[in-house]
Amino acid sequence: MALRADGPAFVRAPITYGRLAKKRGLIRMVNVRCFPETFTQMSLARQKLAFGEDLMEMLTRLGERLKRKKANYDIAGLMADVREIIGAW
């Protein structure tokens, strides 16, 4: 536990990656993103940019895990679609 001037705070990893699991024919991976207090103080445009970067990092990690499992999935296509959506957002 780290201490701040105004009280205690927990230092957590920004993104915690879950395991890649197959259930009922679906492959899923649950990730947890912890947002620090500084994130809420950013402008909305900066928050969107930071969230987009985190999302791309999660997709990169998903792609690595799918590759290890030898799953045939077009992760590059998914990442291109997500970039396009983030750009329009």
C-alpha positions, -999 to +999 in steps of 0.1 A: +000+000+000+014+034-010+007+065+009-005+098-005-007+132+012-045+129+015-046+092+026-038+056+016-040+043-020-034+009-035-009+007-064-024-017-090-014-027-124-033-007-150-045-038-169-049-072-154-053-099-181-075-129-175-070-163-189-081-173-224-110-198-218-134-216-241-169-221-228-199-233-247-181-229-280-170-193-273-135-181-266-132-153-241-107-134-221-117-111-193-095-081-187-098-056-158-087-020-164-081+001-133-083+038-139-061+060-117-074+093-103-053+112-128-073+096-156-104+114-144-086+147-144-077+144-181-098+161-208-124+139-226-103+138-257-072+126-238-093+100-220-105+086-253-070+085-267-057+067-235-086+042-236-080+035-273-043+028-266-052+005-237-078-013-259-052-018-287-028-032-261-054-057-249-061-068-285-023-073-290-022-095-259-053-114-271-036-120-305-005-134-288-025-158-268-046-169-298-015-175-317-001-197-290-033-217-290-030-220-328-065-205-332-073-193-367-085-157-361-078-125-380-066-104-351-051-078-376-085-073-392-101-069-357-074-043-347-080-024-380-117-023-373-112-011-338-088+016-349-114+028-374-141+029-347-119+047-323-110+072-350-146+079-356-154+081-319 
